[in-house]
């Protein structure tokens, strides 16, 4: 294994490519079936699902990935090693090639048996799970997966790479303006400028400026849903509340499908750093926290469908039915709505012209790289705005914060103090955005207006970040009959009816958790608490509906 492939390969290789003892091999082997391969056989190919995780009993297997026109050696597996990474938890395609260097004897462990192994063999499962996660991190660092070719600042390039990054999927981005290999690809496939960006999928397919759904299906992130299957629970939304619901429900034996129209993590996943989440004294990025929750959901067998969007809910009958944008229909005994909220958009002219290229609604490392050494403006005064401000100040030349009220009135004190301590942050209170200037989607300046005097101030700025709050994402429920409050948030519990279970809406068997729920506390910890609490209510509901009692298992706190 070469040490220059990435920090994780170099520093945590022993944990990534651990070797089990003979006694441990015997414990693991009972979960799979034995297979034999001849020298030169491919045990796994990039873009193909393969047989699952492979435990090597004898022989040698080389693991490689493409690197331009060559191949990069990752590791050689021998007895006691295993093949696979996070994709094998859910039966998704391999991201690397695995070839037998000698005759090989191995044990193939399919996804369902792998998940059983992780639970039944807790000590071995912990080491396995850590290795699977670290291998995915290594592949992200080295740019395995699809290749996105297009100008770095192109809004569609940002759209696609953000989608892959937010879903924890490795990718490589190449700009034809600076990369000769990228120019060669564009010329070879006769790609017209309006067809950029292109995506070269691991299986060899070429996509021309695809949608997120087309890209997800090409790389194997999502597949068809069995419309005949009846799930115990369908969770709509994969933010903190939705993932918590999925983890607790699946860990207690319920069959769970979780769907989201974009990515896991919700707004929390876009937070550069969360410092007041219990148990993380040094803070943790939203993506890291939500990534762990997503891995837990897969570990317990949650079926994930991202991106899939629910457009209609039919309830009041048994079972409930959800219609998706794909035309597919999902059936469930209970539905949990965790669709959170949608970002509010500034009421300023020309906004659409700059969205995606110069105007952003989250501040991830990708946006941070774009804003490096640039002047940026950020509008908003809540905790999300504060976290983004601190993050961007560490990369940008200057950050101007536009807020309607003093930050101390709307933001946690630790963030207020941190902002005050930064020399390159300028806070403007009592103002609102009045105008945007620029050409071709490239922002050049922002003008704001003092709300008291009407005085306008113009400042050069390359990027604008908007954190002005969100509205409940409940528009798709218009025909469902679910009761909402005056602002559109879903009523639950006693507010929805005197005979309702906790967190149950005005429709039987339909529950709401997290930010979409009326009177919820807009914090990650509160959303996770909703997810844990609603599972007990679901058990009670299903027990009342089922002729056979459903065993109620107390939720067990799972480490983040």
C-alpha positions as CSV (number, residue, x, y, z in Angstrom):
1,X,0.0,0.0,0.0
2,X,1.4,3.4,-1.0
3,X,1.5,6.0,1.7
4,X,0.9,9.0,-0.6
5,X,-2.7,8.1,-1.5
6,X,-4.3,10.1,1.3
7,X,-3.9,10.9,5.0
8,X,-6.2,8.1,6.1
9,X,-4.3,5.4,4.2
10,X,-1.1,6.6,5.7
11,X,-2.2,7.1,9.3
12,X,-4.9,4.5,9.8
13,X,-4.0,1.7,7.5
14,X,-3.8,-0.9,10.3
15,X,-7.4,-0.2,11.2
16,X,-8.6,0.0,7.6
17,X,-7.0,-3.3,6.6
18,X,-7.1,-5.3,9.8
19,X,-6.4,-9.0,9.8
20,X,-8.5,-11.4,11.8
21,X,-7.1,-14.4,13.7
22,X,-8.0,-18.0,12.9
23,X,-10.5,-18.1,15.7
24,X,-12.1,-14.9,14.6
25,X,-12.2,-16.2,11.0
26,X,-14.3,-19.1,12.2
27,X,-16.7,-16.8,13.9
28,X,-17.1,-14.6,10.8
29,X,-17.3,-17.4,8.3
30,X,-20.6,-18.8,9.7
31,X,-22.4,-15.8,8.3
32,X,-21.4,-16.5,4.6
33,X,-20.8,-19.1,2.0
34,X,-17.5,-20.4,0.7
35,X,-16.3,-19.5,-2.8
36,X,-13.3,-20.4,-4.9
37,X,-11.5,-18.3,-7.5
38,X,-8.7,-19.0,-9.9
39,X,-5.6,-16.9,-10.4
40,X,-6.6,-13.8,-12.6
41,X,-10.3,-14.0,-11.7
42,X,-12.0,-10.7,-10.8
43,X,-13.7,-11.0,-7.4
44,X,-15.2,-7.6,-7.8
45,X,-15.4,-5.0,-10.5
46,X,-16.0,-1.2,-10.3
47,X,-19.7,-0.4,-10.9
48,X,-20.9,-3.9,-10.1
49,X,-22.6,-4.9,-6.9
50,X,-20.6,-8.1,-6.4
51,X,-21.2,-10.9,-3.8
52,X,-20.9,-8.6,-0.8
53,X,-18.1,-8.5,1.8
54,X,-15.5,-11.2,1.1
55,X,-13.4,-12.8,3.9
56,X,-10.2,-14.2,2.5
57,X,-9.3,-17.7,3.7
58,X,-6.3,-18.3,1.5
59,X,-4.5,-16.7,-1.5
60,X,-3.9,-13.1,-2.4
61,X,-6.2,-10.5,-3.9
62,X,-5.0,-7.1,-5.2
63,X,-7.2,-4.0,-4.8
64,X,-6.8,-1.2,-7.4
65,X,-8.6,1.9,-8.6
66,X,-8.2,3.9,-11.8
67,X,-5.8,6.8,-11.8
68,X,-5.9,8.6,-15.1
69,X,-4.8,6.1,-17.7
70,X,-3.1,3.9,-15.1
71,X,-4.2,2.0,-12.1
72,X,-3.3,2.7,-8.5
73,X,-2.5,-0.1,-6.1
74,X,-4.4,0.2,-2.8
75,X,-3.7,-3.0,-0.9
76,X,-3.1,-6.7,-1.3
77,X,-5.5,-8.9,0.8
78,X,-4.4,-12.2,2.3
79,X,-5.7,-14.7,4.8
80,X,-7.7,-12.9,7.5
81,X,-8.3,-9.8,5.5
82,X,-11.6,-8.9,4.0
83,X,-12.8,-7.0,0.8
84,X,-15.4,-4.3,0.9
85,X,-16.4,-0.9,2.2
86,X,-19.6,0.9,3.2
87,X,-21.3,0.2,-0.1
88,X,-21.4,-3.5,0.7
89,X,-23.7,-2.8,3.7
90,X,-26.5,-2.1,1.3
91,X,-25.5,-4.1,-1.7
92,X,-24.4,-1.1,-3.8
93,X,-21.7,-1.3,-6.5
94,X,-18.0,-1.7,-5.7
95,X,-15.8,1.4,-6.1
96,X,-12.6,-0.6,-6.7
97,X,-11.4,-3.6,-8.7
98,X,-10.4,-6.8,-6.8
99,X,-8.3,-9.4,-8.7
100,X,-7.0,-12.7,-7.6
101,X,-3.2,-12.8,-7.8
102,X,-3.2,-16.5,-6.8
103,X,-5.9,-19.2,-6.4
104,X,-8.2,-17.9,-3.7
105,X,-10.6,-19.3,-1.2
106,X,-13.0,-16.9,0.4
107,X,-16.3,-16.5,2.3
108,X,-18.9,-14.2,0.7
109,X,-21.1,-12.4,3.2
110,X,-24.1,-10.8,1.6
111,X,-25.5,-7.5,2.9
112,X,-28.3,-9.0,5.1
113,X,-25.9,-11.4,6.7
114,X,-23.3,-8.7,7.1
115,X,-25.7,-6.6,9.0
116,X,-26.6,-9.6,11.2
117,X,-22.9,-10.2,11.8
118,X,-22.4,-6.6,13.0
119,X,-25.1,-7.0,15.6
120,X,-24.5,-10.5,16.7
121,X,-20.7,-10.3,16.9
122,X,-20.4,-6.9,18.6
123,X,-16.7,-6.8,19.2
124,X,-15.8,-8.0,15.7
125,X,-18.6,-5.9,14.3
126,X,-17.1,-2.7,15.9
127,X,-13.8,-3.3,14.2
128,X,-15.4,-4.2,10.9
129,X,-17.6,-1.1,10.9
130,X,-14.7,1.2,11.7
131,X,-12.7,-0.4,8.8
132,X,-15.7,0.1,6.4
133,X,-16.0,3.7,7.3
134,X,-12.3,4.4,7.1
135,X,-12.1,2.8,3.7
136,X,-14.9,5.0,2.4
137,X,-13.0,8.0,3.8
138,X,-9.9,6.8,2.0
139,X,-11.8,6.5,-1.3
140,X,-13.2,10.0,-0.9
141,X,-9.7,11.4,-0.3
142,X,-8.3,9.7,-3.4
143,X,-11.2,10.5,-5.7
144,X,-12.6,7.1,-6.5
145,X,-16.1,6.9,-8.1
146,X,-17.6,9.1,-10.9
147,X,-15.5,11.7,-12.7
148,X,-17.3,15.1,-13.0
149,X,-15.8,17.2,-15.9
150,X,-16.6,20.9,-16.1
151,X,-15.5,24.4,-15.1
152,X,-15.0,24.5,-11.4
153,X,-17.3,27.5,-10.8
154,X,-20.1,26.2,-13.1
155,X,-23.3,26.1,-11.1
156,X,-24.1,22.6,-12.5
157,X,-20.7,21.3,-11.4
158,X,-21.3,22.7,-7.9
159,X,-24.8,21.1,-8.0
160,X,-23.5,17.6,-8.8
161,X,-20.4,17.6,-6.7
162,X,-22.3,19.0,-3.7
163,X,-24.9,16.2,-4.2
164,X,-22.2,13.5,-4.2
165,X,-20.3,15.1,-1.2
166,X,-23.5,15.5,0.8
167,X,-24.3,11.8,0.3
168,X,-20.8,10.7,1.3
169,X,-20.0,9.4,-2.1
170,X,-16.4,9.6,-3.6
171,X,-15.9,11.5,-6.8
172,X,-13.2,13.3,-8.8
173,X,-13.7,16.7,-10.3
174,X,-11.7,17.8,-13.4
175,X,-11.7,21.2,-15.1
176,X,-11.0,21.2,-18.9
177,X,-9.5,24.7,-18.5
178,X,-6.6,23.4,-16.4
179,X,-6.6,19.6,-16.9
180,X,-5.4,18.0,-20.1
181,X,-7.1,14.7,-19.3
182,X,-10.4,16.5,-18.9
183,X,-9.9,18.3,-22.3
184,X,-9.2,14.9,-23.9
185,X,-12.4,13.5,-22.5
186,X,-14.4,16.4,-23.8
187,X,-12.8,16.1,-27.3
188,X,-13.1,12.3,-27.4
189,X,-16.8,12.3,-26.7
190,X,-17.5,15.4,-28.8
191,X,-19.1,17.2,-26.0
192,X,-20.7,20.6,-26.8
193,X,-20.3,23.4,-24.3
194,X,-24.0,23.4,-23.5
195,X,-23.7,19.7,-22.6
196,X,-21.2,20.3,-19.8
197,X,-20.6,19.1,-17.2
198,X,-20.3,15.5,-18.2
199,X,-20.0,12.7,-15.7
200,X,-18.1,9.5,-16.4
201,X,-19.7,6.8,-14.1
202,X,-17.7,3.9,-12.6
203,X,-19.5,1.5,-14.9
204,X,-18.4,3.4,-18.0
205,X,-21.6,5.3,-18.7
206,X,-21.4,8.9,-19.9
207,X,-23.9,11.4,-18.6
208,X,-24.3,14.9,-20.1
209,X,-25.3,17.5,-17.5
210,X,-27.4,15.0,-15.6
211,X,-30.0,15.6,-12.9
212,X,-29.2,14.4,-9.4
213,X,-31.6,11.5,-9.9
214,X,-29.8,10.4,-13.1
215,X,-26.4,10.6,-11.5
216,X,-27.6,8.7,-8.4
217,X,-29.0,5.8,-10.5
218,X,-25.8,5.7,-12.6
219,X,-23.5,5.3,-9.6
220,X,-25.9,2.9,-7.8
221,X,-26.9,5.2,-5.0
222,X,-30.6,4.4,-5.5
223,X,-32.6,1.8,-7.3
224,X,-36.2,0.7,-7.9
225,X,-38.5,0.3,-4.9
226,X,-40.7,-2.8,-4.5
227,X,-44.2,-1.3,-4.7
228,X,-45.7,-4.6,-3.5
229,X,-43.7,-4.6,-0.2
230,X,-45.4,-3.4,3.0
231,X,-43.0,-1.6,5.2
232,X,-43.6,-1.2,8.9
233,X,-42.4,2.4,8.7
234,X,-41.6,4.8,5.9
235,X,-39.6,7.9,7.0
236,X,-39.9,10.9,4.7
237,X,-36.8,13.0,5.2
238,X,-33.3,12.0,6.2
239,X,-32.2,14.8,8.4
240,X,-31.4,14.4,12.2
241,X,-35.0,13.6,13.1
242,X,-35.5,11.2,10.1
243,X,-32.2,9.4,10.6
244,X,-32.9,9.0,14.4
245,X,-36.3,7.6,13.7
246,X,-34.8,5.2,11.2
247,X,-32.0,4.0,13.5
248,X,-34.2,3.4,16.5
249,X,-37.0,1.8,14.5
250,X,-34.8,-0.6,12.6
251,X,-32.7,-1.5,15.7
252,X,-35.9,-2.6,17.3
253,X,-36.8,-4.9,14.4
254,X,-39.2,-2.8,12.3
255,X,-38.8,-2.8,8.5
256,X,-37.9,0.8,7.6
257,X,-37.6,2.7,4.3
258,X,-36.1,6.2,4.5
259,X,-36.4,8.6,1.6
260,X,-35.1,12.1,0.9
261,X,-35.3,14.2,-2.2
262,X,-31.6,15.3,-2.0
263,X,-29.2,13.9,0.6
264,X,-29.0,12.7,4.2
265,X,-28.3,15.1,7.0
266,X,-30.7,17.9,6.2
267,X,-29.7,21.4,7.2
268,X,-27.6,20.0,10.0
269,X,-25.5,18.2,7.5
270,X,-24.6,21.6,5.9
271,X,-23.3,23.0,9.2
272,X,-19.6,23.7,9.1
273,X,-19.2,23.0,12.8
274,X,-21.6,22.2,15.7
275,X,-20.1,23.0,19.0
276,X,-23.0,22.7,21.5
277,X,-24.1,19.2,20.7
278,X,-23.9,17.0,23.8
279,X,-20.8,14.7,23.9
280,X,-18.6,16.6,21.5
281,X,-16.6,19.1,23.6
282,X,-14.3,20.0,20.7
283,X,-17.2,20.3,18.2
284,X,-18.1,18.2,15.1
285,X,-19.0,19.1,11.6
286,X,-22.6,18.6,10.6
287,X,-21.5,16.3,7.8
288,X,-19.5,14.1,10.2
289,X,-22.3,13.8,12.7
290,X,-24.9,13.0,10.1
291,X,-22.5,10.6,8.3
292,X,-22.2,8.5,11.4
293,X,-26.0,8.4,11.8
294,X,-26.4,7.4,8.1
295,X,-23.9,4.6,8.6
296,X,-25.8,3.4,11.7
297,X,-29.0,3.4,9.7
298,X,-27.4,1.1,7.1
299,X,-25.9,-1.1,9.9
300,X,-29.4,-1.8,11.2
301,X,-30.8,-2.6,7.8
302,X,-32.7,0.6,6.9
303,X,-33.5,0.7,3.2
304,X,-32.3,4.1,1.9
305,X,-33.8,5.8,-1.2
306,X,-31.9,9.0,-2.0
307,X,-32.8,11.0,-4.0
308,X,-36.5,10.0,-4.1
309,X,-39.1,12.6,-3.5
310,X,-42.6,12.1,-2.0
311,X,-45.3,14.1,-3.8
312,X,-48.5,12.8,-2.3
313,X,-49.6,11.0,0.9
314,X,-52.8,8.9,1.0
315,X,-53.8,8.0,4.5
316,X,-56.9,7.1,6.5
317,X,-56.7,3.6,5.0
318,X,-54.6,0.6,5.9
319,X,-51.9,0.8,4.6
320,X,-50.8,4.3,4.0
321,X,-49.5,5.1,0.5
322,X,-46.9,7.5,-0.7
323,X,-46.5,8.5,-4.4
324,X,-43.0,9.4,-5.5
325,X,-41.9,11.7,-8.4
326,X,-40.6,8.5,-10.2
327,X,-44.2,7.2,-10.4
328,X,-43.5,4.6,-7.8
329,X,-45.8,4.0,-4.9
330,X,-44.7,3.0,-1.4
331,X,-46.9,1.2,1.2
332,X,-46.4,1.4,4.9
333,X,-48.2,0.6,8.2
334,X,-47.0,3.9,9.6
335,X,-45.5,7.0,8.1
336,X,-43.1,9.5,9.8
337,X,-42.9,12.9,8.2
338,X,-39.4,14.5,8.9
339,X,-39.2,16.8,5.9
340,X,-37.9,19.7,7.9
341,X,-38.0,23.1,6.4
342,X,-37.1,24.8,3.1
343,X,-34.6,27.7,2.9
344,X,-36.2,31.1,2.6
345,X,-35.1,33.1,-0.4
346,X,-34.2,36.8,-0.3
347,X,-36.7,39.1,-1.9
348,X,-34.2,40.9,-4.1
349,X,-34.1,41.3,-7.9
350,X,-31.7,39.1,-10.0
351,X,-31.4,36.6,-7.2
352,X,-32.0,33.6,-9.5
353,X,-29.2,34.8,-11.8
354,X,-26.6,34.2,-9.1
355,X,-28.0,31.2,-7.3
356,X,-25.8,28.2,-7.5
357,X,-22.7,30.1,-8.6
358,X,-22.4,33.1,-6.3
359,X,-25.4,32.8,-3.9
360,X,-25.4,29.8,-1.5
361,X,-27.7,28.5,1.2
362,X,-25.0,26.5,3.1
363,X,-21.3,26.8,3.8
364,X,-19.7,23.5,3.3
365,X,-15.9,22.9,2.7
366,X,-16.7,23.1,-1.1
367,X,-18.2,26.6,-0.8
368,X,-15.4,27.5,1.6
369,X,-12.8,26.6,-1.0
370,X,-14.6,28.7,-3.6
371,X,-14.7,31.7,-1.2
372,X,-11.0,31.4,-0.2
373,X,-9.4,34.9,-0.1
374,X,-12.6,36.5,-1.4
375,X,-14.9,39.1,0.1
376,X,-18.2,37.6,1.1
377,X,-21.5,38.8,2.5
378,X,-23.6,36.7,4.8
379,X,-27.2,37.6,5.7
380,X,-28.9,36.1,8.8
381,X,-28.6,36.1,12.6
382,X,-29.3,32.6,13.9
383,X,-27.0,29.8,15.0
384,X,-26.6,28.5,11.4
385,X,-25.6,31.9,10.3
386,X,-23.1,32.2,13.2
387,X,-21.5,28.8,12.5
388,X,-21.2,29.7,8.8
389,X,-19.7,33.1,9.6
390,X,-17.0,31.6,11.8
391,X,-16.2,28.9,9.2
392,X,-16.0,31.4,6.3
393,X,-13.9,33.9,8.3
394,X,-11.1,31.3,8.5
395,X,-10.9,31.1,4.7
396,X,-12.3,34.3,3.2
397,X,-10.6,37.7,3.1
398,X,-13.5,39.4,4.8
399,X,-17.1,38.5,5.9
400,X,-19.8,41.1,6.2
401,X,-22.8,39.9,8.3
402,X,-26.1,41.6,7.6
403,X,-28.6,41.1,10.4
404,X,-31.9,42.7,11.3
405,X,-31.4,42.5,15.1
406,X,-28.3,42.4,17.4
407,X,-26.7,38.9,17.2
408,X,-27.0,38.5,21.0
409,X,-30.8,38.5,20.6
410,X,-30.9,35.5,18.1
411,X,-27.6,33.6,18.4
412,X,-25.9,31.5,21.0
413,X,-23.4,33.5,23.1
414,X,-20.4,31.4,22.3
415,X,-20.9,32.2,18.6
416,X,-21.4,35.9,19.3
417,X,-18.1,36.0,21.2
418,X,-16.3,34.1,18.5
419,X,-17.5,36.5,15.8
420,X,-16.5,39.5,17.9
421,X,-13.0,38.1,18.2
422,X,-12.5,37.8,14.5
423,X,-10.8,40.9,12.9
424,X,-12.1,40.1,9.4
425,X,-15.8,40.0,10.3
426,X,-17.9,43.1,10.1
427,X,-21.4,43.0,11.6
428,X,-24.1,45.3,10.2
429,X,-27.2,45.4,12.4
430,X,-30.6,46.8,11.3
431,X,-30.1,46.3,7.6
432,X,-31.4,44.2,4.7
433,X,-30.1,43.3,1.2
434,X,-31.3,45.8,-1.4
435,X,-29.5,44.9,-4.6
436,X,-27.0,42.5,-6.3
437,X,-24.6,43.4,-9.1
438,X,-22.6,41.2,-11.5
439,X,-22.6,39.6,-14.9
440,X,-22.9,36.0,-16.1
441,X,-23.8,34.6,-12.7
442,X,-20.6,36.1,-11.2
443,X,-21.5,38.4,-8.2
444,X,-19.5,41.6,-8.0
445,X,-21.1,43.7,-5.3
446,X,-23.9,43.7,-2.8
447,X,-25.9,46.7,-1.6
448,X,-27.8,46.8,1.7
449,X,-30.3,49.3,3.1
450,X,-30.5,50.6,6.6
451,X,-34.1,49.8,7.8
452,X,-34.4,53.0,9.9
453,X,-32.8,55.7,7.7
454,X,-33.1,54.1,4.3
455,X,-29.4,54.8,3.6
456,X,-27.9,52.3,1.1
457,X,-24.3,51.0,1.3
458,X,-22.6,49.2,-1.6
459,X,-19.7,46.8,-1.0
460,X,-17.7,44.6,-3.4
461,X,-18.4,40.9,-2.8
462,X,-17.8,37.7,-4.8
463,X,-20.2,35.5,-2.8
464,X,-23.5,35.9,-0.8
465,X,-24.5,33.4,1.8
466,X,-28.2,33.4,2.9
467,X,-29.3,32.1,6.3
468,X,-32.6,33.9,6.8
469,X,-34.5,31.0,8.2
470,X,-36.8,28.4,6.6
471,X,-40.5,27.6,6.0
472,X,-42.0,24.2,6.7
473,X,-41.7,21.7,3.9
474,X,-45.3,20.7,3.9
475,X,-46.6,21.9,0.5
476,X,-46.6,18.3,-0.8
477,X,-49.1,17.4,1.9
478,X,-51.8,19.8,0.7
479,X,-54.3,17.0,-0.3
480,X,-53.6,14.8,2.7
481,X,-55.9,16.5,5.2
482,X,-53.2,16.8,7.9
483,X,-53.9,19.7,10.2
484,X,-51.3,22.5,10.3
485,X,-50.8,25.6,12.4
486,X,-51.0,29.2,11.0
487,X,-47.4,29.0,9.7
488,X,-47.8,25.7,8.0
489,X,-46.2,23.4,10.6
490,X,-47.8,20.1,11.3
491,X,-49.9,19.7,14.5
492,X,-49.2,16.6,16.6
493,X,-50.2,15.0,19.8
494,X,-53.0,16.7,21.8
495,X,-52.9,19.7,19.4
496,X,-54.0,17.3,16.6
497,X,-56.7,15.6,18.6
498,X,-57.5,14.4,22.1
499,X,-56.9,10.7,21.4
500,X,-53.6,11.1,19.5
501,X,-50.4,9.3,20.4
502,X,-47.3,11.6,21.1
503,X,-46.1,13.1,17.8
504,X,-49.0,11.6,15.9
505,X,-50.7,14.0,13.4
506,X,-54.4,14.4,12.8
507,X,-54.3,11.3,10.7
508,X,-54.0,7.9,12.3
509,X,-50.6,6.2,11.7
510,X,-49.0,9.4,10.4
511,X,-46.4,11.0,12.7
512,X,-44.3,14.2,12.4
513,X,-40.9,14.8,14.0
514,X,-38.2,17.5,13.9
515,X,-38.5,21.0,12.4
516,X,-41.6,20.2,10.4
517,X,-43.6,19.7,13.6
518,X,-45.4,22.7,15.2
519,X,-43.8,24.0,18.4
520,X,-40.7,21.9,17.9
521,X,-37.3,23.2,19.3
522,X,-35.1,23.9,16.3
523,X,-32.0,22.1,17.5
524,X,-30.3,19.0,16.3
525,X,-30.5,17.3,19.8
526,X,-34.3,18.0,19.9
527,X,-34.8,16.5,16.4
528,X,-32.9,13.4,17.5
529,X,-35.0,13.2,20.6
530,X,-38.2,13.3,18.5
531,X,-36.8,10.4,16.5
532,X,-36.3,8.3,19.6
533,X,-39.7,9.2,21.1
534,X,-41.7,8.6,18.0
535,X,-40.7,4.9,17.8
536,X,-42.3,4.2,21.1
537,X,-45.5,5.8,19.8
538,X,-45.3,3.8,16.6
539,X,-45.0,0.6,18.6
540,X,-48.1,1.5,20.5
541,X,-50.0,2.3,17.3
542,X,-48.9,-0.9,15.6
543,X,-49.8,-3.0,18.6
544,X,-53.3,-1.5,18.6
545,X,-53.7,-2.3,14.8
546,X,-52.2,-5.8,14.9
547,X,-54.1,-8.9,16.1
548,X,-50.8,-10.1,17.5
549,X,-49.1,-8.0,20.1
550,X,-46.0,-6.1,18.9
551,X,-43.2,-6.3,21.4
552,X,-42.2,-2.8,22.6
553,X,-38.5,-2.4,23.1
554,X,-37.2,0.6,25.0
555,X,-35.0,2.7,22.8
556,X,-31.3,2.3,23.6
557,X,-29.1,5.3,23.2
558,X,-26.7,4.8,20.3
559,X,-23.4,6.7,20.3
560,X,-23.2,9.4,17.6
